[in-house]
Amino acid sequence: MSTLLEERYRRVLRVLPADYRATWEDDMVATFMDSAYAAGPDDPEGVELSRPSTAEVASVAALAVRLHLGGAGAPPRAFTWGEAVRRIALLGLLFNAAGALAGLTWLIYVMTQLPALTAGGDFPAGLFYWQSLPVLTGLLWLPAYLYLLSGHWRAAKVWAVAAFLPEAAMAVWRMTTDTYPAPVTDVYGLLFNALPMLALLGFHPTAPRVRAWPWRLALPALAVVEATVTIAVITTTMDEPAQWRLLSILMDRAGQLSIAVVAGATVTLVAAATGRLRSPVWPLTLALLAPAVLGLRLVNLSPYLGTYQVDEPAGPVMAIGVAQCVGVAVAGVALAVVAARGMRRLAVDPADTDPAREPAAELINES
């Protein structure tokens, strides 16, 4: 008869893949039980009524992440899921780091070339410098991204958390004041910004190293494009508020990501149609990102649904936003179809194992 503690251990192990549990569950439960009884030899009844320790639960959770988001030597499907999550992390940190560099360039340009924007009128200097603070704290994404490319994954995770905390604090401040009455936008924006940080869990000891040079080149290229577009829009629409509102939908983060998803989907779908797509990793990555980007675009359009006070009709603004939503939705569906077909074609070999798929004794003993 199984004890209450054994049942609790088995419930904890349910986070592991089914095929892995079928092979190793009994051995892992026996090891955990032996460890529990060894820790309380004088009170076996108390041991039977106890619960798995926090360290044991954490060790199983870490193993589950390693198995579901496979690394080197993992079965093809697990490896593909792992690579997709890791590329979400890379893309998220890339856009955040490039956006911070572009924001810094914009800040320097405005302070040196457009001083009238920082003093007097509707944009007083104090407000300008206060709103510039997120640009400076956003630079913390840069070391997180560079550490990730160099293989220092633990340092990358620490820097990513450090970069995310100021954003979280700013969002909480906005949600608790009457100045920014858009809590849904802030809540979703905060969750969206946390996505790449959570995706960093895909970088574990068995994850392959990143092919760094394309990602390093992408950083300055994207930063230059973002900075150029931002400065061009500001300088050409300073006296045209209606035109500014139209272009702001295209140049805000949701608009940029929508365009990026549609462009990436176009390239990926063309490669799939011409037989040049070798792996479903990119279709899966973009298919996972598309719903999140679509949600961000929809949430950021909500102020224009009657609550945003403008003198001009919001129709053209909504038309641009709706077009982006439709583009992302269609791209997401097409990518999901291509990714599903690619995943079905992957060969699954149950005998394909690696050290990450064995219940390493040291992992259990650490708990």
Secondary structure, 3 states (H helix, E strand, C coil): CCCHHHHHHHHHHHHCCHHHHHHHHHHHHHHHHHHHHHHCCCCHHHHHCCCCCHHHHHHHHHHHHHHHCCCCCCCHHHHHHHHHHHHHHHHHHHHHHHHHHHHHHHHHHHHHHCHHHHCCCCCCHHHHHHHHHHHHHHHHHHHHHHHHHCCCHHHHHHHHHHHHHHHHHHHHHHHCCCCCCCHHHHHHHHHHHHHHHHHHHHCCCCCCCCCHHHHHHHHHHHHHHHHHHHHHHHHHCCCCHHHHHHHHHHHCHHHHHHHHHHHHHHHHHHHHHCCCCCCCHHHHHHHHHHHHHHHHHHHHHHHHCCCCCCCCCCHHHHHHHHHHHHHHHHHHHHHHHHHHHHHHHCCCCCCCCCHHHCCCHHHHHHC
